[in-house]
């Protein structure tokens, strides 16, 4: 099993509205809690995996019970809120089956540590949640792992027959009211008195987490033409959210809270693996050999083509960057082949040209993905034996790195999404959570504190992120819940008490 594993259903990330000081209100029982101008009797939460309580690369009961909507609902009960029903999975192992076929793996756990890094494995169990066994009745938590903004208004997204076709989501299939219903429509049909909506992360996260393997669809407003890893056009995202709000409004649901999208590059999946992990200690005597046989000749040839900044000699005194493939670079394969043929021979030169035509060393502006931690310094079976070490002599493939160019596209999209989400919050008179601004705070060196406990966005040890590096722990979801509670109280003059994240679960160590 790889040390690091990531879900393809992942979605995105966090939050916050808490300063570095301990500034939340203590949850005391002698305070008279009121709803203010809101009515919490029927609360519905819409969103994606973050809303559902997804964590450790799976959806399971304990995670669902610590979802931020469920935490919010428990506080709402103190001000007239009703029951909050979630589409609970069948066990605490996670995973899902379609009949007898496993379609989602079990959750991750830390088996041990190796050289300071966690060795992650999936729980050795067969999933027991069968997507064909539909739930009925009221469902208050309508968070759908993997959902993008436009999926909430897509008829058939809960059609069982669409799972194998890739047009339906198994998590929504479990509680969809019909084969043609929409998430937004099912929510509105329950006539909620209050709602929360946090959607849009997946519209850009799937691109980022794949290392930019998709396409930026800005200017294309037809999501039916999108690939699974594409960046959604900002107007598509805004239009989908507006349709959700209009659908709720038509059912008489006009009071709620909406959150914007954090920069995905602030989460551990993108920030854990440094761009320069190749220390002199790790490379050893290979530095001299690599410089003489590979880095030196490449540097000389690329310099002649005006691209000498792509490669520098390896240092024996400082950490070195990994070697990556950057598909945005001009492909110099033909030029390298021609330049290296006299010294290496035609066959070897052709191989070098093909492999290094778009190669460069990573910089601090690139994001090496969490999945790369189990790949760097391993051998690549498809490469010649002399240049087959991933990230050292063989460039890391695109799916392991979000380059600075790709990261810029991600940021541009998120900024556009957030501008429109903020405008929609104002237009519809909703409470607003600036998740993006507070995620930056969590990712800072100081992090945030609650009752003397420091939380940060650091992988495993930071307390807020689960083992997939994207989704939150119970403590992380509690932090999110507080930010929603603050926004609700400010907008609707309620006084829902804050809760202590310290009371919820974090990462379990072996």
C-alpha positions in Angstrom: 0.0 0.0 0.0 1.3 3.5 -0.8 2.1 5.7 2.1 -0.3 8.3 0.8 -3.7 7.7 -0.8 -6.2 10.2 -2.3 -9.8 9.9 -3.2 -11.0 10.9 -6.7 -14.2 12.1 -5.1 -12.4 14.6 -3.1 -13.6 18.0 -2.8 -12.3 20.6 -0.9 -11.5 22.2 2.0 -12.1 24.9 4.6 -13.1 27.8 6.3 -12.8 29.9 9.3 -13.6 33.1 11.1 -11.5 32.8 14.2 -8.5 34.8 15.2 -5.3 33.4 16.6 -6.7 34.2 20.0 -9.1 32.0 21.9 -12.2 34.0 21.1 -15.2 31.7 21.0 -18.0 31.9 23.5 -18.0 29.1 26.0 -21.0 26.8 25.6 -22.8 27.3 28.9 -26.2 25.9 29.8 -27.4 28.9 31.8 -27.7 31.1 28.8 -31.1 31.6 27.3 -30.6 30.7 23.6 -32.9 32.4 21.1 -33.3 32.2 17.3 -33.5 35.9 16.8 -35.0 36.6 13.4 -34.5 33.1 12.2 -36.6 29.9 12.4 -34.5 26.8 13.0 -37.3 24.3 13.2 -36.3 22.6 10.0 -32.7 23.0 9.0 -31.4 21.6 5.7 -27.7 21.6 4.7 -26.7 21.5 1.0 -23.2 20.9 -0.3 -20.6 18.3 -1.1 -18.3 16.0 0.9 -17.3 18.7 3.4 -21.0 19.1 4.2 -21.5 15.3 4.5 -18.7 14.8 7.0 -16.4 12.9 4.6 -13.0 12.3 6.2 -10.1 9.9 5.9 -11.0 9.3 2.2 -14.4 7.9 3.1 -17.9 8.6 4.5 -18.6 6.7 7.7 -20.9 7.1 10.7 -18.5 8.7 13.2 -17.5 11.2 10.6 -21.1 12.0 9.7 -21.9 12.5 13.4 -19.2 15.1 13.5 -20.2 16.9 10.3 -20.4 20.6 10.7 -24.2 20.7 9.8 -24.9 18.2 12.6 -22.9 20.2 15.0 -24.8 23.3 14.0 -28.1 21.5 14.3 -27.4 20.5 17.9 -26.9 24.1 18.8 -30.1 25.0 16.9 -32.1 22.6 19.0 -31.5 25.0 21.9 -33.3 27.6 20.0 -36.3 25.7 18.7 -34.5 23.6 16.1 -35.9 20.2 15.1 -34.3 16.8 14.5 -31.5 16.6 12.1 -31.5 13.4 10.1 -28.4 12.3 8.1 -28.1 9.6 5.4 -25.9 7.5 7.7 -23.7 4.9 6.2 -24.0 1.3 7.4 -20.7 1.1 9.3 -17.7 2.9 10.6 -15.3 1.5 8.0 -16.6 3.5 5.1 -16.7 2.4 1.5 -19.7 1.4 -0.6 -20.9 -1.4 -2.8 -23.1 -1.6 -5.8 -24.7 -5.0 -5.3 -21.5 -7.1 -4.8 -19.1 -4.7 -6.5 -17.0 -2.4 -4.3 -17.3 1.2 -5.8 -15.7 3.1 -2.9 -12.8 2.0 -0.7 -12.8 1.9 3.1 -11.3 4.7 5.2 -7.7 5.3 5.8 -5.8 4.7 9.0 -2.2 5.2 10.1 -0.6 1.7 10.4 2.8 3.0 11.4 5.4 5.7 10.8 8.4 5.3 8.5 11.1 8.0 8.6 8.7 10.3 10.2 6.0 9.9 7.6 2.7 8.1 8.2 2.2 4.8 6.5 -1.5 4.9 5.4 -3.6 1.9 4.7 -7.3 1.2 4.0 -9.2 -0.6 6.7 -9.2 -4.3 5.9 -13.0 -4.8 5.6 -15.6 -5.3 3.0 -17.9 -2.3 2.7 -21.5 -2.9 3.9 -23.2 0.2 2.6 -25.1 -1.0 -0.5 -26.1 1.9 -2.8 -29.1 -0.1 -4.1 -30.7 0.0 -0.7 -32.3 3.4 -0.8 -33.2 5.5 2.2 -36.6 7.2 2.7 -38.1 9.9 4.7 -36.7 13.2 5.8 -33.0 13.8 5.1 -31.6 17.1 6.5 -27.9 16.7 5.6 -27.9 16.7 1.8 -24.2 17.0 1.4 -23.2 14.8 -1.6 -19.5 13.8 -1.8 -18.1 14.6 -5.2 -20.8 17.1 -6.2 -19.9 20.1 -8.2 -22.2 23.2 -8.2 -24.2 22.3 -11.3 -24.7 18.7 -10.0 -27.1 20.1 -7.4 -29.6 21.1 -10.1 -29.0 18.1 -12.5 -32.0 15.8 -13.0 -30.9 12.2 -12.8 -27.9 12.8 -10.6 -29.6 10.3 -8.2 -30.6 7.7 -10.8 -29.3 4.3 -9.8 -28.9 3.2 -13.5 -26.6 6.2 -14.1 -23.9 5.1 -11.7 -22.1 2.8 -14.1 -22.6 5.4 -16.9 -20.9 8.1 -14.8 -24.0 10.4 -14.8 -25.1 9.7 -11.3 -23.6 10.0 -7.8 -24.0 6.9 -5.6 -24.2 9.0 -2.4 -27.2 11.0 -3.8 -28.7 7.8 -5.2 -29.1 6.5 -1.7 -31.5 9.3 -0.7 -32.8 10.8 -4.0 -36.6 10.9 -4.0 -36.8 9.7 -7.6 -34.7 8.9 -10.6 -35.2 12.3 -12.1 -35.1 14.5 -8.9 -32.5 17.1 -8.1 -30.7 17.7 -4.9 -32.0 21.3 -4.8 -35.5 20.1 -5.6 -35.5 17.5 -2.9 -34.3 20.1 -0.4 -36.9 22.6 -1.4 -39.7 19.9 -1.2 -39.0 19.6 2.5 -39.7 23.4 2.9 -36.8 24.1 5.2 -37.1 27.1 7.5 -33.4 27.6 7.4 -30.6 26.3 5.1 -26.8 26.3 4.7 -25.1 26.1 1.3 -21.4 25.4 0.7 -20.7 24.4 -2.8 -18.2 25.1 -5.6 -15.0 23.5 -4.2 -15.1 20.6 -6.5 -15.6 22.9 -9.5 -11.9 23.6 -9.3 -10.5 21.0 -6.8 -10.7 18.1 -9.2 -8.4 20.0 -11.6 -6.0 20.9 -8.9 -5.8 17.5 -7.2 -5.2 15.8 -10.6 -2.2 18.1 -11.2 -4.0 20.1 -13.8 -4.9 17.2 -16.0 -8.2 18.8 -17.0 -9.1 22.0 -18.9 -10.0 25.4 -17.8 -13.5 25.8 -19.2 -13.7 29.6 -18.7 -16.0 30.9 -21.4 -17.7 27.5 -21.9 -21.1 27.6 -20.1 -22.2 24.1 -21.1 -21.2 21.8 -18.2 -22.4 18.8 -20.2 -19.3 19.2 -22.2 -16.9 19.2 -19.2 -14.5 16.5 -18.3 -14.3 15.3 -14.7 -11.1 17.2 -13.9 -12.1 20.5 -15.7 -12.4 23.9 -14.0 -16.0 25.1 -14.2 -16.7 28.4 -15.8 -17.4 31.0 -13.1 -20.8 31.9 -14.6 -21.8 28.2 -14.5 -21.0 28.1 -10.8 -22.8 31.3 -10.1 -25.7 30.3 -12.2 -26.0 26.9 -10.5 -25.9 28.5 -7.0 -28.5 31.1 -8.0 -30.8 28.3 -9.3 -30.4 26.5 -6.0 -31.3 29.7 -4.1 -34.3 30.4 -6.4 -35.5 26.8 -6.0 -35.4 27.2 -2.2 -37.0 30.7 -2.4 -39.9 29.3 -4.5 -40.6 26.9 -1.6 -40.6 29.7 0.9 -37.1 29.1 2.2 -35.4 32.5 2.2 -33.2 32.5 5.3 -29.9 30.7 5.4 -26.1 30.9 5.3 -23.7 30.6 2.4 -19.9 30.2 2.4 -17.3 31.0 -0.2 -14.5 28.8 -1.5 -11.0 28.6 0.1 -7.9 28.5 -2.0 -7.3 24.8 -2.4 -3.6 25.3 -2.4 -3.8 26.1 1.3 -4.7 22.5 2.3 -2.2 19.7 3.2 -2.8 17.8 0.0 -0.8 20.6 -1.7 1.5 21.9 1.0 2.9 18.8 2.7 5.5 17.7 0.2 8.2 20.4 -0.3 9.3 21.3 -3.8 13.0 20.6 -2.8 13.0 17.3 -0.8 16.2 16.0 -2.3 18.8 16.7 0.4 22.5 16.0 0.0 22.1 13.2 2.6 19.5 11.5 0.5 21.3 11.8 -2.8 24.8 11.1 -1.4 27.5 10.3 -4.0 24.8 10.3 -6.7 25.1 14.0 -6.9 28.5 13.9 -8.7 27.3 11.2 -11.1 24.0 12.9 -11.9 25.7 16.2 -12.5 28.3 14.7 -14.8 26.0 12.4 -16.8 22.6 14.1 -16.8 22.2 17.6 -15.2 25.4 19.0 -16.7 24.7 17.9 -20.3 21.0 19.0 -20.1 22.0 22.4 -18.7 24.5 22.9 -21.4 22.1 21.9 -24.2 19.1 23.9 -22.8 21.3 27.0 -22.3 22.1 26.9 -26.0 18.3 27.0 -26.7 17.7 29.9 -24.4 16.1 27.6 -21.7 19.0 27.2 -19.4 16.9 28.2 -16.4 15.0 24.9 -16.6 17.9 22.9 -15.1 20.6 23.7 -12.6 23.3 21.4 -11.2 22.5 19.6 -8.0 23.9 21.1 -4.8 26.0 19.2 -2.3 25.2 21.7 0.4 21.5 22.5 0.1 18.2 20.8 -0.6 17.5 20.2 -4.2 14.2 20.6 -6.1 12.5 17.6 -7.7 12.6 17.2 -11.4 9.2 17.6 -13.0 7.4 17.6 -16.3 5.7 20.9 -17.1 3.4 20.6 -20.1 3.1 24.4 -20.4 6.8 24.6 -21.5 7.8 24.6 -25.2 8.6 21.1 -26.1 12.4 21.0 -26.9 12.5 17.2 -27.6 13.7 17.6 -31.2 16.3 20.1 -30.3 17.6 18.1 -27.4 17.8 15.0 -29.5 19.8 16.7 -32.2 22.2 18.4 -29.7 22.8 15.2 -27.7 23.2 12.7 -30.6 26.9 13.4 -31.2 27.8 12.6 -27.5 25.2 10.0 -26.6 24.3 8.3 -29.8 21.1 8.5 -31.7 19.0 6.0 -29.6 20.0 7.4 -26.2 19.7 11.0 -27.4 16.2 10.3 -28.7 15.2 8.9 -25.3 16.7 11.9 -23.6 14.9 14.3 -25.9 11.6 12.6 -25.4 11.9 12.4 -21.6 13.4 15.9 -20.9 11.8 18.0 -23.7 9.4 19.6 -21.1 11.4 18.9 -18.0 12.5 21.4 -15.4 13.3 21.6 -11.7 10.4 22.6 -9.4 10.3 26.0 -7.7 8.6 27.3 -4.6 5.7 28.4 -6.8 4.9 24.8 -7.7 2.8 22.5 -5.5 4.0 18.9 -5.2 1.0 16.8 -4.4 0.6 14.5 -1.4 0.5 11.5 -3.7 4.0 12.2 -4.8 5.4 11.4 -1.4 5.2 7.7 -2.2 6.6 8.1 -5.7 9.6 10.4 -5.3 12.9 8.5 -5.4 11.2 5.3 -6.5 12.1 3.6 -9.8 10.0 4.1 -13.0 9.6 0.8 -14.7 9.0 2.4 -18.1 12.2 4.5 -18.1 15.7 3.4 -19.1 17.6 2.0 -16.1 20.2 4.8 -16.0 17.5 7.5 -15.7 14.6 5.8 -13.9 14.4 7.5 -10.5 11.2 9.5 -10.2 11.8 13.1 -9.4 15.6 12.7 -9.5 16.6 11.5 -12.9 13.1 11.0 -14.4 10.6 13.9 -14.3 7.6 13.5 -12.0 4.6 13.2 -14.3 2.0 16.0 -14.5 -0.5 14.3 -12.1 1.9 14.7 -9.2 2.5 18.4 -9.5 0.3 21.5 -9.7 2.7 23.8 -11.6 2.7 27.6 -11.0 0.9 28.1 -14.2 -1.9 25.6 -13.3 -2.0 27.1 -9.7 -2.6 30.5 -11.2 -5.6 29.2 -13.2 -6.9 27.7 -9.9 -6.6 31.0 -8.0 -8.2 33.0 -10.8 -11.2 30.6 -10.9 -11.6 30.7 -7.1 -11.4 34.5 -7.0 -14.1 34.7 -9.7 -16.3 32.1 -7.8 -16.0 34.0 -4.6 -16.8 37.4 -6.1 -20.1 36.0 -7.3 -20.9 34.0 -4.2 -20.4 37.2 -2.1 -22.7 39.1 -4.5 -25.4 36.3 -4.3 -25.2 36.4 -0.5 -26.0 40.1 -0.5 -28.7 39.8 -3.2 -30.6 37.1 -1.3 -30.0 38.6 2.1 -28.1 35.6 3.5 -25.5 35.2 6.2 -22.1 34.9 4.7 -19.0 32.9 5.8 -15.7 34.0 4.3 -14.1 30.6 4.4 -11.3 31.6 2.1 -9.9 34.4 4.4 -10.0 32.2 7.4 -8.4 29.2 5.7 -5.4 31.5 5.0 -5.3 32.2 8.7 -5.4 28.5 9.6 -2.6 27.8 7.1 -0.4 30.5 8.7 2.5 29.7 11.0 0.5 30.8 14.1 -2.6 28.9 13.2 -5.5 29.3 15.6 -6.0 28.3 19.3 -8.9 27.0 21.4 -8.4 26.7 25.2 -4.6 26.4 24.7 -4.7 23.9 21.9 -3.2 25.1 18.6 -4.7 24.1 15.3 -3.1 24.5 11.9 -3.4 23.1 8.3 -0.3 20.9 8.8 -0.8 17.3 7.7 -1.6 14.8 10.5 -0.2 16.9 13.3 -2.2 20.1 12.7 -5.4 18.6 14.2 -7.9 19.9 11.6 -7.3 17.8 8.5 -7.9 14.1 8.2 -5.7 11.5 6.5 -6.6 12.3 2.9 -5.2 15.8 3.3 -8.3 17.4 1.9 -11.2 16.7 4.3 -11.4 17.7 7.9 -11.3 15.9 11.2 -14.1 16.2 13.8 -12.1 19.1 15.3 -11.8 20.7 11.9 -15.5 20.4 11.2 -16.2 21.9 14.7 -14.0 25.0 13.7 -16.1 25.3 10.5 -19.3 25.0 12.5 -18.3 27.9 14.7 -17.8 30.1 11.7 -21.2 29.3 10.4 -22.7 29.9 13.9 -21.0 33.3 14.1 -22.3 34.3 10.7 -25.8 33.2 11.5 -25.8 35.0 14.8 -24.6 38.2 13.2 -27.1 38.2 10.4 -30.2 37.0 12.2 -29.6 38.3 15.8 -29.6 34.9 17.3 -27.2 33.8 20.0 -26.4 30.2 19.1 -23.5 29.2 21.4 -20.1 28.4 20.0 -18.6 25.0 20.7 -15.1 23.9 21.7 -13.3 22.0 18.9 -11.3 20.3 21.6 -14.3 18.2 22.4 -14.3 16.5 19.0 -12.0 13.9 17.5 -8.8 14.4 15.6 -6.3 12.1 13.9 -6.0 8.7 15.6 -2.3 7.6 16.0 -1.2 4.0 16.2 
